Amino acid sequence: MLLDPPGMLPVHLLPHWPYLQAVDAALTARGIPPGAVRISRTGREHGELMTMRLYWDASRTGGHGGVRLVWEEETGWAYALVGLAQDQVILAGQVDALHRIYAAPEDVAEVAEVAEHMVRTWRRPAGDFHQEWEQATRTRDAIDAFRQPSP
């Protein structure tokens, strides 16, 4: 379970932090926590886009490379199958199975559970998940409030 946001930004500058905590808890409950986690946002000049990245390297997947799941608040979840070097992307795309930007953390964990299968077979995550996280509206509101100019 993540206690503090990984990286340089404090939690009050990351209004999407509760979503990452929920996703991390769902992954941990299934016994598949990522080996590395990054959470961030772009600067004001780029619209303060909220992002998170979850990594499983080859030692965690049992394959010849690793898996990276990336979430962005405008596009939702994407994946990349990577080689032994994290910058060596072999196959990448949207996680079509997750139909919601704020997909339910349990659904994200279901997709992530096939990480080893993805690395071994080079097939995209399967399934059809439409459920939205129950706190999505609250998180969207927190992000909107964060973006409001100070009086």
C-alpha positions as CSV (number, residue, x, y, z in Angstrom):
1,M,0.0,0.0,0.0
2,L,1.4,3.4,-1.0
3,L,1.6,5.8,1.9
4,D,2.9,8.9,0.2
5,P,2.9,10.0,-3.4
6,P,6.1,8.8,-5.2
7,G,7.9,11.7,-6.7
8,M,8.6,15.3,-5.8
9,L,5.0,16.7,-5.5
10,P,3.2,16.8,-2.2
11,V,-0.3,15.2,-2.0
12,H,-2.1,18.6,-2.0
13,L,-0.8,19.2,-5.5
14,L,-2.1,15.8,-6.7
15,P,-5.9,15.7,-6.5
16,H,-6.0,12.4,-8.4
17,W,-3.9,10.7,-5.6
18,P,-7.0,8.9,-4.1
19,Y,-7.6,7.2,-7.4
20,L,-4.0,5.8,-7.5
21,Q,-4.4,4.7,-3.9
22,A,-7.6,2.8,-4.8
23,V,-5.9,1.2,-7.8
24,D,-2.8,0.3,-5.8
25,A,-5.0,-1.3,-3.1
26,A,-6.9,-3.4,-5.7
27,L,-3.6,-4.6,-7.2
28,T,-2.1,-5.4,-3.8
29,A,-5.3,-7.3,-2.8
30,R,-4.7,-9.5,-5.8
31,G,-1.0,-10.0,-5.0
32,I,0.2,-8.0,-8.1
33,P,1.5,-4.7,-6.8
34,P,3.6,-2.9,-9.4
35,G,7.3,-2.7,-8.9
36,A,7.4,1.1,-9.6
37,V,4.8,3.8,-9.4
38,R,4.9,7.3,-10.7
39,I,2.2,10.0,-10.3
40,S,2.4,13.5,-11.6
41,R,0.8,16.4,-13.4
42,T,2.0,18.6,-16.2
43,G,2.6,22.3,-15.6
44,R,0.1,25.0,-16.0
45,E,1.4,25.7,-19.5
46,H,0.2,22.2,-20.5
47,G,-3.2,22.3,-18.7
48,E,-2.0,20.5,-15.5
49,L,-2.9,17.1,-17.0
50,M,-3.0,14.4,-14.2
51,T,-1.1,11.2,-14.9
52,M,0.0,8.0,-13.3
53,R,2.3,5.1,-14.4
54,L,2.5,1.6,-13.0
55,Y,5.5,-0.6,-14.0
56,W,6.1,-4.4,-13.8
57,D,9.7,-5.3,-14.9
58,A,10.7,-8.6,-16.3
59,S,11.4,-10.0,-12.8
60,R,7.7,-9.4,-11.9
61,T,6.2,-10.7,-15.1
62,G,8.0,-13.9,-15.8
63,G,8.5,-12.9,-19.5
64,H,11.2,-11.4,-21.6
65,G,10.3,-7.8,-20.7
66,G,7.9,-5.8,-18.7
67,V,4.5,-4.1,-18.7
68,R,3.7,-0.5,-18.1
69,L,0.1,0.7,-17.5
70,V,-0.4,4.5,-17.9
71,W,-3.4,6.5,-16.9
72,E,-4.2,10.0,-18.1
73,E,-7.3,11.9,-17.0
74,E,-8.3,12.8,-20.6
75,T,-7.7,9.4,-22.2
76,G,-7.9,6.7,-19.5
77,W,-5.7,3.7,-19.4
78,A,-3.0,2.6,-21.9
79,Y,-0.4,-0.1,-21.9
80,A,3.1,-0.8,-23.2
81,L,4.9,-4.0,-23.4
82,V,8.6,-3.1,-22.9
83,G,11.9,-4.9,-23.4
84,L,14.5,-5.2,-20.8
85,A,15.1,-1.5,-21.0
86,Q,12.1,0.6,-20.0
87,D,12.4,2.8,-23.0
88,Q,12.3,-0.1,-25.4
89,V,8.5,-0.2,-26.2
90,I,7.6,-3.3,-28.3
91,L,3.9,-2.9,-28.4
92,A,1.6,-0.2,-27.0
93,G,-2.0,1.0,-27.2
94,Q,-5.1,1.9,-25.3
95,V,-6.6,-0.6,-22.9
96,D,-9.8,-1.0,-24.8
97,A,-11.3,-3.3,-22.1
98,L,-11.5,-0.4,-19.7
99,H,-14.2,1.8,-21.1
100,R,-14.1,4.5,-18.4
101,I,-11.5,7.2,-17.7
102,Y,-11.8,6.4,-14.0
103,A,-12.3,2.6,-14.5
104,A,-13.2,0.8,-11.3
105,P,-9.9,-0.1,-9.5
106,E,-11.0,-3.8,-9.3
107,D,-11.3,-3.7,-13.1
108,V,-7.8,-2.2,-13.5
109,A,-6.5,-5.0,-11.3
110,E,-8.3,-7.6,-13.4
111,V,-6.5,-6.1,-16.5
112,A,-3.2,-5.9,-14.6
113,E,-3.5,-9.5,-13.5
114,V,-2.9,-10.5,-17.1
115,A,0.5,-8.7,-17.2
116,E,2.4,-11.9,-17.2
117,H,0.2,-13.3,-19.9
118,M,0.7,-10.1,-21.9
119,V,4.4,-10.4,-21.8
120,R,4.4,-14.1,-22.7
121,T,1.9,-13.9,-25.5
122,W,2.2,-10.2,-26.7
123,R,-1.6,-10.0,-26.6
124,R,-3.6,-7.0,-25.4
125,P,-5.7,-7.2,-22.2
126,A,-9.0,-8.9,-22.8
127,G,-12.4,-8.3,-21.2
128,D,-15.1,-5.6,-21.3
129,F,-15.3,-3.4,-18.2
130,H,-17.7,-0.5,-18.1
131,Q,-17.9,0.2,-14.4
132,E,-16.7,3.6,-13.1
133,W,-15.0,4.1,-9.8
134,E,-17.5,5.3,-7.2
135,Q,-15.4,8.3,-6.2
136,A,-14.8,9.5,-9.8
137,T,-17.1,12.5,-9.5
138,R,-15.4,13.6,-6.3
139,T,-12.0,13.3,-7.8
140,R,-13.0,15.2,-11.0
141,D,-14.4,18.0,-8.7
142,A,-11.1,18.1,-6.7
143,I,-9.1,18.4,-10.0
144,D,-11.4,21.2,-11.2
145,A,-11.1,23.0,-7.9
146,F,-7.4,22.6,-8.0
147,R,-7.3,24.3,-11.4
148,Q,-9.3,27.3,-10.3
149,P,-7.2,30.5,-10.1
150,S,-6.5,31.7,-6.6
151,P,-8.5,34.9,-5.6
